[in-house]
Amino acid sequence: MSEATDTAEAHDHTHGDVSGGWLRAAVFGAMDGLVSNTALVAGVGGGGAAPRTIVLSGVAGLIAGAISMAMGEYTSVKTQNEQLDLEVHRERRELQRNPEGELAELAEIYRARGLDADLARQVATQLSRDPEQALRTHVINELGLSPDDKPSPWVAAGSSLLTFSVGAAFPLVPYLLGFSVLWAALVAGGIGLVLAGALSSRFTPKPWWFSGLRQLLFGAAAAGITYAIGALIGVSVA
C-alpha cells in the first residue's frame, strides 16, 4: 500500500449532519416537553388538585404543547428557507447586473482569508466561469448558508412533535401506573431530564453528566417556581 493511500485513509472521516433541521428541533422538543409538563404537573399538584385533575392537565399540556411546537418549528424553518431563497434571488440578480463588481467582491473575500491578491483574483475568476457555482459561492461566503442544504420544515415539525410528546409523557407515567403522589411524577420528570441531557451530549463535546445535571437543574427550577405559585394560588382560593 502506497504512502499516498495511507495518508488518504488516515484523513478519511465523516461529519454529522448539522443542516438537516431535525437535531435542534428534536432536542428542543424533548427538553421543552420535559420541563414544561413537569412544571405544569408540579404547579397543578402544588395547588392541591386531585390526581385525576393532574393527569387531565398533563395530557392537555402534552397535546397542546406538541401541536404548538410542531407548528412553530414548521413556520420557523419554512420562513428561514424562504428568506434564503429571497437572498439567493437577490444575489443572482446582482451577478447578472454587475458581474465585475461581484467578481471583485469574491476576490476580496478570498484575499481576506489569507490568499495573495493575485491568487485570490484567479480563484474568483475561475469560480465565476460557472454562473451557478459563482452564485453558490457568493451565497455561502456572504450568508454562511448553502442553498443546497436547506433543512426540511416537515422533518423539523415531526421531530419536535414526537420528542415533545415523549418528554411530556415522563411526569405522567407514575400516575398512569397507579401512583397518586406528586413526588413520583417529579422524580420521573427528573429522570427524563437527566436522560435527555445525557443523550444530547452525544452531539456535543460536553460530558454526559454535565448535560444531564444541567437539564435537571433547569427543570427543577421551573418545577419549583410553578409548585410555589400553585400552592400560593391554591391556598388563596381556598
ABEGO torsion letter per residue (X at the ends): XBAAAAAAAAABBBBBBAAAGAAAAAAAAAAAAAAAAAAAAAAAAAAGBBAAAAAAAAAAAAAAAAAAAAAAAAAAAAAAAAAAAAAAAAAAAAAAABAAAAAAAAAAAAAAAGBBAAAAAAAAAAAAABAAAAAAAAAAAAAGBBAAABBBAAAAAAAAAAAAAAAAAAAAAAAAAGBABAAAAAAAAAAAAAAAAAAAAAABABBAAAAAAAAAAAAAAAAAAAAAAAAAAAAAAX
